[in-house]
């Protein structure tokens, strides 16, 4: 048991050094540019205006609504501006890692740098993920997509397991759970609403991408296809080549969009993700690298 804890501690320290290394940040920026250029070849001739009109609400949802959700449930005591910066910085690492895991590691690292305990940081980021997942399920239900019983059972089972573990730990180790975030029902509801708003901005980006490549975008059918593809996003994969993108291409083709336009729209959507990530997250990473942001540790 003791050896197992030592191995976990060494692994945690290794991950911490990896995430906080400046070379990793530079590599992340270079990899982001490389993947963006690779995706250009997969995108057919596009109209710029529809793509930009779809990108604008997405950027607001991703880099404002999502950080505000994190800030709402956070117990770090940091400002909204701090959460906006930290979230934007994490996105590049998230886009080049399976299941967006790099973003979570970076956010935990950023919380540690201000004095938040690692266990509390992990719990906070996990809770933010959980609230986002609840918002996704609600958004899919609003889209009119019937969740398969297996998916619903797994989701409810995972939620029940997380809740059971949290209650057991809170009962037996109250000193430990006192440092964990426990949002009120009002805060939880706010987080879910922000998540639904974010899902709506992704739908807007997809609608803009389909119009940009010249394909028809039937409204209600597109909403249903989008909801179904978001379910596939629960499976791990790298951005631009994940089960979510594959399900989205198949769904668009099933509602009458030509395969070329379907592939082009999905590839364009994956490419457009990088623009605000590089402009916003990349800028904040570069400024942090140059020492522009200095932050005091939490009490």
N, C-alpha and C positions, 0 to 999 in steps of 0.2 A: 504493500500500500504506500509505504514511504517512498520506495523507488518510483512508483507510478507518479506520485506528486512531483518528484524531482524532474522526471522526464517532461511532465506538463509545464513545469516552471521554465525549463530550458527551452522548450518549444515556444512558449509565450515570449521569452526574451529574444529568441531568434526572429520571430515574426515582428516584434517591436523594432528591432534594428533594421530589418528589411524595409518596413513601411516608412520609417523615418529617415532612411538613407537618401541623400540628395541625388545620388546616381539613379535611384529608382524613379524619382520624380522626373528627371530629365528623360529617362528611357520611356516613361509613360507618355510624355509629350511627343517624342519622336514616333512611338508606336501609334499614337492617335492620328498623327498626320499621315503615316504610312497606310493605315487602314482606310482613312478617308480617301486617299488617292486611289487605292485599290478598288473601292466601291464606285468611283467615278465611271470606270469602264463598264459597269453593270447597269448604269442608268441610261435610258434612251434620251433622245432630244426632249428637253423639258421647257416649260414656260416658267419664268422666274417668279412672276407676281403671285400665282396661286401657291407656290411653294413657300414664299416668304410670308404670305397671309396665314398659312397654316403653322409656320414656325413661330410666329410671334406669340400666340396664346400658349403654345407648348413651352416656350422659354419662361413665360410667366408662371405656368403651372409647376414646372420642374424646379426652377431656381427661386421661386417665391413661396408658392403654396406648400411644397414639400418641406422646406426649411421651417416655415411657420408651424407646420404640424409637429416637427421635431422640437421646436422651441416650446410649444404648448405643453408637451408632456415632460420636458426636461427639468431636472432638479439641479442643474449645474450652476444656476444663478447668472448665466451669461446673457448678453443682450440678443435681440433679434439679429442685429448686424453680425455678431459673432457667428451665430448659427447659419446665416446666409453665406458667409465666407467659407466656413468649414464644410458645409454641404456642397458648395460649388467645387471646392478643391477635391472632394472625394469622387466626383463624378468621372473624371478621367480614369482613375484607377478602377472604378467600377465598370466602365465600358470595355476595358481590356481584360477583365477577369470573369470567369464563369459565375453565373448566378449573381452578378454584381457584388461579389463578396469583397472585392478590394475596397469598395466605397465604405462598407461597414467597418473594415479593419482601420481605415484611415480616420473615420469618425471616432472610433474607440481611442485611437492614438491621440487625436486632438483633445479629447476629454482628459486623457491621462496627463497631457502636457500642462493642463491648468489645475492639476491636483486632484482630479476625480479618481477614485479607486477603480482598478480595472474591472472588478466584478460589477460595480455600479455602472460603469460605462457600457459594458457588454449588455447588462440588463436594460439600460436605457435605449440602446440601439435596437435590441431585439424587440422591445415594446413598440418602438416606432415602426419596425417592420410589421409587427402584428396588427397594429392599427391600420397600416396601409393595406394589408391583406384583407382586413374586414371591409374597408372601403371598396376594394376591388370586387369582393363577392357581392356587395350591395349594388355596385355599378353594373355588374354582369346580370344580376336579377332585374334591375331596372331596364336593361337592354332586352329583356324578354327571353334570355337564354336559359334553358332548363339545365341545371347542373346534373351530371350523372350521379347516381347514388353512390358509386365508389368514390368519386371526387368529394362529394358532400360528406361522406362518412370519414374520409381521411382528414378533411379540414376540421370537422367537429371533433374528431378524436384527438388531433394535435392540439386544438384549442383547450380541450378538457384536460389533456396531459399537462400543458403549460400551467393552467390554472391550478391543478391539483398540486403540482410541485411547488408553485409559488405559495399556496396556502400552507403546505406542510412546513416549508422552510420558514415562513413567517411565524408559524406557531412555535417551532422548536428553536429558531435562531432569530429572535426579534431584534437583536442588536445588529445583525447583518442586514436584514430586510429593511431596517430603518433608513438605510442609505439607498434603497432601491426606489425608482419612481413608481408611485401609486396614483394614477390620475383619477380625478373625480369623474362621475358620470357625465358632467357637463363638458369637461376637458376631453374625455374620450369621444363624445358625440361630435365635438368640434373637429377633432382629428379625423374622424370618419368623413365628415362633410368636406374637409380639405382634400382628402384622398379621392372622393368622388369628383370634386372639381378638377383634380389633376388628371383623372381618367378621361374626363370630357375634353381636356386640352390635347391628349394623345389622339383622341378621335378626330379632333379638328386638324391635327397635323396629317393624319392619314387621308382625310378628305382633301386637303390641299395637295398632297402628293399625287393622288389619283387624278385630280384635275390638271396637275402640272404635266403629267405624261400623256394627257389626252384621252384618258379612259373615262367612261361614264361612271358616276358615283351615285347609285340609287340609295336614297337616304335610309329608310327603315331597314332594308336588307343589309346595308353596310354596318349599321349599328349592331345587328345580330351577329354578323361575321366578326366584327371587332370584339364583341363580348366573348365569343367562343375562342378566339385566338388568345385572349388574355388568360384563359384557363390553362392553355398549353404553356404559357409563360412560367408556370409553377415549376416546370422541369428545368434543370440546369442547362446552361449553354452560353456560348460567347455571343456578345452583341453582334447582330448582323447575320448570324448563322446559328440561331437557336431554334428550338421547337416552336416558339411563338411565331417567328418569321415564316417557317414552313407552313404552319397552320393558317396563317394569314394569306399567303399566296394561294393555297388550296381553296380557302373560303372565298376569296375574291373571284377566282375562276369559276366557282360553283354558282355565283350569282350573275354570270354573263360577261364578266370582264375578261378580255383576251389574256392568254398566258403571258404574252410579252409585256402588256401594260401592268399585269399583276406583279410580275417579277420586278419590273421597273419601279412601280410605286413603292413596293416594300424596300427595295434597295435604296431608293431615294429617301425614304423615311429613316432608314438606318444611317444614311449619310448625313441627313440634316441634324440628327442628334449631336453630331460632333461639333457643329458650328458654335452653339452656345457653350458647349463643354470647353472648347479651346479658347474662345473669347473670354468667357467669365471665369471658369475654373482654372484654365491655364494662366490667365493674368494674375489671379490670386496666388497660385502656386509660385509663379515667378517673383512676385513682390515679396512673398514670405521668404523665398530663397535669398532675396537681396536684403532681408532684414527690415522690411518696412513695418511689419506687425510685431509688436512686443506686448505680451499679455502676462499679467500677474497670475499666480496660482491661487486656486480657491482656498478658502480658510478651512 
